[in-house]
Amino acid sequence: MNMQQNQEQLAVSETPPDLSRARSQSKSRKSKISPALTGAIMGAIAGRFVPKLSPFSGAVLGIISSKMYQKHQTRTR
């Protein structure tokens, strides 16, 4: 009986891991590639597959949209 009570106490005393700390640490990592470059790459890839868009114009649109997204992120913080 005493052994069963100890097991129940152990089960109750175990605390779940703090997930909020894990999330905040993962968000603090910065990308090695600039957002403008990633926007240019994604835009160029999209421009390759969209018939009305060339890879160059897609890259320009990707850069512009990434800069707009950066400005939006700085305003909301």
N, C-alpha and C positions, 0 to 999 in steps of 0.2 A: 504494500500500500504506500509506504514511504517513497519507494522508487517511482511509483506512478505520479505522485505529487511533484517530485523533482522534475520529471519530464514535462509536466504541465507548466511549471514555473518557467522552465527554459523556453518553452514554446511562446509563452506570453511575453517574456523579457526580450526576445529577439525583436529588433526594430528593423523596419524596411530601410533599404538604402535611400539616401537623400538624392532624389532624382533632379531636383531643381539646381543643385550645385553642379551636377554632371552636365546639364543642359547649358548652364551659363559658361562653363569652361569650354565646351565645344563651340560656342558661338564666338568666343574671343579669338579664335584662330583666324589669321588673315590669309588670304589667297596670295600666292606668289605672282600670279598674273593679274594685271590691272583690269578693272571692269571694262575699260574702253577697248582693250585688246580682245577680251572675251566676246564683247559685243560685235567687234569687227569680224571675228572668226565665225560667230554664229550667223551674222548677216551675210557673209560671203558664202557660207554653206547654203543658206536659204536662197540666196541669189542664184546659186548654181541650179537649183531645182525648180524655181519659179520662172515660167517662160517670159514674163514681162520685166524681169529684173536681172541685171547682170551681176556677177560676183562683186565687182567694184562698187556699184551703187548699193548693193546689199550691205557691204562692209561699212559704207558711209552711214547708211541708215542705222546700222547696229551701233556705231560709235555715238551717234546723236541720241539714240534711245537709251544707251547706258549712261550717258551724261545726265539726261533728264531723270533717270531713275536714281542716280546718286544725289541729285539736288532734292528729290522728293524724300529720300531717306534722311538727309540731314535736317530737313524741316520738321519731320515727324518725331524726331528724338528729343 
